[in-house]
Amino acid sequence: MILIIINWSKNFLFLMSFNLIMHMHFVEVKGLFPNAVFLSSNSEYFLFQGPDLVIHQSKECLDRMGEWCQNHHAASGLTKKVLQSTISEREAEKQVIEFVKRNVGTYKPHLAGNSVYMDFLFLKKYMPDLASLFSHVIVDVSSVRALCIRWYPKDQKKAPPKEKKHRAMDDIRESILELKYFKETIFKAKSMK
């Protein structure tokens, strides 16, 4: 899942992207894995890379994952990294809060990303101090993509393909490139194309 934080400051649009890989799509089931962060602006798509963390979870937690998650994360080596990690959710939250405050300041940034409502629910439950930094406004990139597919099908077909590696930094890069494509190709007045 991708989270992209949008903040207006001095005529720049800052995008702070970070990825939480959640082992189930139910807020009641605990399980946050990697946490990776990027900061970008209107002109610089990959401005700063923030913390790239693997959050420890217990074997019992990992055993509750669905079959796809268990197979994929074992094959990618993520399961082993999660079990070996010494970083708690609280420590990861602190590191990301420091990065956000240092680079965004005191603004209430908007949360955006692919199916970001689920990320926000997880943040509210497991990283409430981090969640409290964001505005109530959520921008869902998946919904934007769905609209582009229906309204601009020819342009959408040219969008950068997703590699679907399901790794935090890779997913963030793909999401930022997708937004860059939408901005430069689809969200322009016809006279400017």
JOJOVEN-V510716 format. One record per residue. N is the residue number from 1. D_LAST is the distance of its C-alpha to the last C-alpha in whole Angstrom. Layout:
N,D_LAST
N,D_LAST
This chain:
1,32
2,29
3,29
4,27
5,28
6,25
7,27
8,25
9,27
10,27
11,23
12,23
13,22
14,24
15,24
16,28
17,28
18,31
19,32
20,36
21,37
22,39
23,42
24,42
25,39
26,42
27,43
28,47
29,47
30,46
31,44
32,42
33,41
34,39
35,37
36,34
37,32
38,29
39,28
40,24
41,22
42,19
43,19
44,21
45,21
46,25
47,27
48,30
49,32
50,34
51,37
52,37
53,40
54,42
55,44
56,48
57,49
58,52
59,53
60,54
61,50
62,49
63,51
64,50
65,46
66,45
67,46
68,42
69,42
70,45
71,44
72,41
73,42
74,45
75,44
76,41
77,44
78,43
79,46
80,48
81,46
82,46
83,50
84,51
85,48
86,50
87,48
88,48
89,45
90,47
91,46
92,43
93,42
94,44
95,42
96,38
97,39
98,40
99,37
100,35
101,37
102,37
103,33
104,32
105,35
106,37
107,34
108,33
109,30
110,28
111,29
112,26
113,26
114,26
115,29
116,30
117,33
118,35
119,35
120,35
121,38
122,40
123,39
124,41
125,44
126,44
127,42
128,43
129,43
130,39
131,38
132,40
133,37
134,34
135,33
136,34
137,30
138,28
139,25
140,25
141,22
142,24
143,23
144,20
145,19
146,21
147,19
148,16
149,18
150,19
151,16
152,13
153,16
154,14
155,11
156,15
157,17
158,15
159,16
160,18
161,22
162,25
163,28
164,30
165,32
166,33
167,34
168,33
169,31
170,30
171,28
172,27
173,25
174,24
175,23
176,21
177,19
178,18
179,17
180,15
181,13
182,13
183,12
184,9
185,8
186,9
187,10
188,7
189,7
190,5
191,6
192,4
193,0
